[in-house]
Amino acid sequence: MALPLAQIEDIHPDLWRASQLASARARTVASGYEALDAELPGHGWPTGSLSEILLQQPGCGELRLLKSALGAATKRSVMLLQPPHTLQPTAFSWWGLNVENIRVLSPSSNADALWAAEQILRAGTVGTLLFWQQHIRPEALRRLQLSAQRSETLFFLFRPIAAASSTSPAPLRIALEAVKGGLNISFVKRRGPHRDQPVFVPLSPSPVLLNRNAPLDRRSSAAPAHRELLPDVAHASA
């Protein structure tokens, strides 16, 4: 009599079949978009892990994409580390977020910002960490992933779209393209099969005034009305 075949997940939780999405070891947070959740391993954003969001330009809709996840996380503190623009409290309030639990930290150097990110993850007191970085070395990425694994923090690292061609220890890497009515989301890396076609996520426009002084990326195909420039949260120290 043949013995039953062992399930891949029973051998080790980090193993999965190439034809299937991996099941998440840690808790996940629903994205708020059914089509996107269906393509995310564990059917949501992973906690205790580094997730990369690659942008054509800051303010293309990344915060509105995370609005539902931030709403679920604002019972604990949300830390925005080195955002490229100032932020507007009324925007977060309009989204139904608890502004009192949102903090912004802008270190004077990239080295200080990386150190701060590691300390925030290791402390484990922040529910969500959003971190913007233009240039980051591979060893720094590895340290961030190790620090994230020791926490239950929802952690997103925003990088330029050009970083898609470089390697990264992040289990989840997605690229955003601003299009009419929302975002096209491409999976650069995930624990599951390769997907050729992007996932479209509809986004409603923000009611706050755009920061018209922010530079625009002329290479983007999105119309100016659909480019989300980050709204104006007073800076506060951690």
Backbone torsions as a table, in degrees:
resi	resn	phi	psi	omega
1	MET	NA	130.0	-178.2
2	ALA	-73.4	140.6	177.7
3	LEU	-76.7	146.0	178.9
4	PRO	-65.0	143.5	179.6
5	LEU	-72.6	138.4	178.7
6	ALA	-72.9	143.7	173.8
7	GLN	-74.7	139.7	-178.6
8	ILE	-55.2	-44.2	-176.7
9	GLU	-64.8	-25.8	179.9
10	ASP	-74.6	-24.4	179.4
11	ILE	-73.6	-48.5	176.7
12	HIS	-160.7	136.1	-176.7
13	PRO	-64.9	-16.8	179.6
14	ASP	-87.5	-0.3	178.8
15	LEU	-96.6	145.6	175.5
16	TRP	-155.4	157.8	177.4
17	ARG	-75.6	140.9	-176.5
18	ALA	-62.9	-23.3	-178.5
19	SER	-88.0	-2.1	-175.5
20	GLN	-128.7	154.9	172.2
21	LEU	-72.5	141.0	176.7
22	ALA	-71.0	149.8	172.1
23	SER	-87.9	140.9	-175.0
24	ALA	-76.0	134.0	174.7
25	ARG	-71.9	-40.6	-177.0
26	ALA	-96.7	175.9	177.8
27	ARG	-67.1	146.7	175.2
28	THR	-118.7	159.3	178.7
29	VAL	-117.7	125.1	-178.3
30	ALA	-59.2	140.6	-179.2
31	SER	-76.6	-20.2	-175.6
32	GLY	92.2	-0.6	179.8
33	TYR	-126.2	114.1	-173.1
34	GLU	-59.1	-42.8	-178.4
35	ALA	-64.6	-36.5	179.0
36	LEU	-73.1	-43.5	179.0
37	ASP	-58.8	-33.9	-179.8
38	ALA	-65.9	-20.9	-178.6
39	GLU	-104.3	-5.6	178.8
40	LEU	-91.1	131.9	174.6
41	PRO	-57.7	130.2	-175.6
42	GLY	80.9	0.0	177.3
43	HIS	60.3	43.2	176.0
44	GLY	173.0	176.8	176.6
45	TRP	-71.8	132.5	-177.1
46	PRO	-81.0	140.2	170.2
47	THR	-94.1	161.0	-179.6
48	GLY	63.8	34.8	-177.8
49	SER	-158.3	153.1	175.0
50	LEU	-84.1	123.1	174.1
51	SER	-118.0	128.8	-179.3
52	GLU	-102.0	135.4	173.2
53	ILE	-119.2	116.4	-174.3
54	LEU	-98.6	129.2	-169.1
55	LEU	-118.2	142.1	168.3
56	GLN	-67.7	-37.5	175.8
57	GLN	-162.2	149.6	177.0
58	PRO	-61.5	143.4	178.7
59	GLY	86.4	19.2	-179.3
60	CYS	-86.3	1.8	179.5
61	GLY	127.3	8.0	-175.1
62	GLU	-63.8	-36.2	-179.6
63	LEU	-74.2	-39.0	177.1
64	ARG	-65.9	-33.0	175.0
65	LEU	-60.3	-36.9	-176.5
66	LEU	-93.8	7.2	-173.9
67	LYS	-55.8	-46.6	-178.1
68	SER	-65.2	-42.0	179.2
69	ALA	-66.0	-38.8	177.7
70	LEU	-66.3	-36.9	178.0
71	GLY	-63.2	-36.3	178.5
72	ALA	-74.4	-20.1	-173.3
73	ALA	-102.0	-10.9	-172.3
74	THR	-77.2	3.8	167.4
75	LYS	-68.4	-25.1	170.6
76	ARG	-109.8	172.0	-177.2
77	SER	-68.7	144.9	172.0
78	VAL	-114.8	124.2	-178.3
79	MET	-109.1	126.1	174.1
80	LEU	-106.2	115.0	-173.2
81	LEU	-109.6	120.0	-179.5
82	GLN	56.1	48.2	174.8
83	PRO	-64.4	145.5	-174.8
84	PRO	-74.4	-17.3	178.7
85	HIS	-135.9	163.7	173.6
86	THR	-73.8	161.4	-171.8
87	LEU	-121.0	155.6	-174.3
88	GLN	-109.8	117.8	-179.2
89	PRO	-58.7	-33.2	-177.5
90	THR	-65.7	-28.4	177.5
91	ALA	-64.8	-47.2	-179.9
92	PHE	-65.2	-38.0	178.0
93	SER	-63.6	-42.1	178.7
94	TRP	-62.3	-32.4	176.8
95	TRP	-76.2	-7.3	-179.1
96	GLY	86.8	17.9	-179.7
97	LEU	-90.1	151.0	177.7
98	ASN	-82.1	100.8	-175.0
99	VAL	-63.2	-30.8	-178.1
100	GLU	-63.2	-22.6	-179.7
101	ASN	-96.5	5.1	179.9
102	ILE	-101.7	126.5	-178.6
103	ARG	-123.9	145.6	177.9
104	VAL	-119.1	131.5	179.0
105	LEU	-127.8	125.3	-178.8
106	SER	-125.7	84.4	177.9
107	PRO	-61.6	159.4	-175.1
108	SER	-78.8	-14.2	-178.9
109	SER	-144.1	160.6	177.8
110	ASN	-64.6	-36.2	178.9
111	ALA	-62.2	-43.2	177.9
112	ASP	-65.6	-37.4	179.8
113	ALA	-65.6	-42.1	178.4
114	LEU	-64.6	-41.5	177.5
115	TRP	-62.0	-42.9	-179.7
116	ALA	-63.7	-41.4	179.6
117	ALA	-61.2	-43.8	179.0
118	GLU	-63.4	-41.8	-178.9
119	GLN	-66.9	-38.9	179.0
120	ILE	-63.2	-43.7	179.9
121	LEU	-66.7	-41.6	-178.8
122	ARG	-68.1	-33.7	180.0
123	ALA	-68.0	-34.7	176.4
124	GLY	70.8	16.9	-177.4
125	THR	-95.6	-9.0	-178.6
126	VAL	-101.4	132.3	179.9
127	GLY	-73.5	-38.7	-177.8
128	THR	-139.9	136.0	175.8
129	LEU	-121.8	122.2	174.4
130	LEU	-111.3	123.7	-170.7
131	PHE	-132.5	122.9	178.3
132	TRP	-102.7	130.0	178.4
133	GLN	-143.8	131.5	176.5
134	GLN	-81.4	-45.3	-177.1
135	HIS	-131.6	130.9	-179.6
136	ILE	-148.0	133.8	-176.3
137	ARG	-79.2	153.7	-178.8
138	PRO	-56.8	-38.3	-179.3
139	GLU	-67.7	-31.9	176.5
140	ALA	-68.6	-37.7	175.9
141	LEU	-62.2	-41.8	179.6
142	ARG	-63.7	-40.2	178.6
143	ARG	-64.6	-40.3	178.9
144	LEU	-64.3	-41.6	179.0
145	GLN	-64.8	-41.7	178.8
146	LEU	-64.9	-41.5	178.6
147	SER	-65.3	-39.7	-180.0
148	ALA	-64.6	-37.1	-178.4
149	GLN	-65.8	-22.2	179.5
150	ARG	-88.4	5.0	-176.0
151	SER	-125.6	178.2	171.8
152	GLU	-117.3	25.0	-176.6
153	THR	-80.3	141.2	170.1
154	LEU	-82.1	112.6	-168.1
155	PHE	-124.3	119.9	177.8
156	PHE	-120.5	130.8	175.1
157	LEU	-111.3	121.3	179.7
158	PHE	-96.2	126.4	-178.9
159	ARG	-134.8	161.9	177.1
160	PRO	-65.3	154.1	-178.2
161	ILE	-61.1	-25.8	179.8
162	ALA	-62.7	-22.1	-179.5
163	ALA	-71.0	-9.3	-179.2
164	ALA	-61.3	-27.0	-177.9
165	SER	-82.6	-8.9	-179.7
166	SER	-97.7	156.6	179.9
167	THR	-78.0	157.5	-179.1
168	SER	-156.3	144.5	176.3
169	PRO	-78.1	-4.5	-178.9
170	ALA	-63.4	126.5	178.5
171	PRO	-67.5	-24.6	-179.2
172	LEU	-127.2	125.2	177.2
173	ARG	-136.1	123.1	178.3
174	ILE	-126.3	152.5	178.0
175	ALA	-117.2	136.4	-178.3
176	LEU	-106.0	136.8	173.1
177	GLU	-127.2	119.3	178.4
178	ALA	-73.3	125.3	178.2
179	VAL	-132.5	170.2	-178.3
180	LYS	-59.5	121.9	176.8
181	GLY	89.8	-4.5	-179.6
182	GLY	165.7	-141.2	-175.6
183	LEU	-131.1	142.4	164.1
184	ASN	-96.4	126.0	-176.7
185	ILE	-112.4	117.5	178.1
186	SER	-105.4	141.6	179.3
187	PHE	-93.3	107.5	175.8
188	VAL	-76.7	-36.0	-179.2
189	LYS	-157.3	135.8	173.1
190	ARG	-158.5	163.7	176.7
191	ARG	-84.6	82.6	-176.5
192	GLY	168.4	-173.3	-176.4
193	PRO	-69.4	155.7	176.5
194	HIS	-69.1	140.9	177.5
195	ARG	-119.9	122.8	-177.4
196	ASP	-79.0	-38.9	-174.6
197	GLN	-92.2	139.6	177.1
198	PRO	-71.8	161.6	174.1
199	VAL	-98.1	126.5	178.3
200	PHE	-88.0	130.5	176.8
201	VAL	-121.1	119.9	178.8
202	PRO	-76.1	139.8	178.3
203	LEU	-127.6	132.3	174.7
204	SER	-82.5	147.1	-177.8
205	PRO	-67.2	148.5	177.1
206	SER	-75.2	142.8	-178.7
207	PRO	-81.6	-8.9	-175.9
208	VAL	-84.4	159.8	177.4
209	LEU	-68.0	140.1	177.4
210	LEU	-77.1	152.3	174.3
211	ASN	-78.3	97.2	-173.7
212	ARG	-74.9	-9.4	179.1
213	ASN	-86.7	-7.8	-178.2
214	ALA	-74.4	143.1	179.8
215	PRO	-69.2	145.8	177.1
216	LEU	-105.4	144.9	176.6
217	ASP	-86.7	108.8	-175.1
218	ARG	-68.2	-15.1	-179.9
219	ARG	-79.1	-16.1	-178.1
220	SER	-71.3	139.3	179.6
221	SER	-85.7	-6.5	-176.8
222	ALA	-74.3	143.2	175.6
223	ALA	-68.2	148.4	-178.0
224	PRO	-52.4	-34.9	-178.2
225	ALA	-65.9	-18.1	-177.6
226	HIS	-105.2	4.6	175.2
227	ARG	-88.7	114.9	-179.4
228	GLU	-87.6	113.2	173.1
229	LEU	-95.5	135.7	-170.1
230	LEU	-57.9	130.4	-178.4
231	PRO	-64.7	166.3	-172.6
232	ASP	-87.7	NA	NA
233	VAL	NA	126.9	177.9
234	ALA	-56.4	139.8	-179.2
235	HIS	-70.6	138.2	178.6
236	ALA	-140.6	150.5	177.6
237	SER	-82.9	155.1	-179.1
238	ALA	-70.5	NA	NA
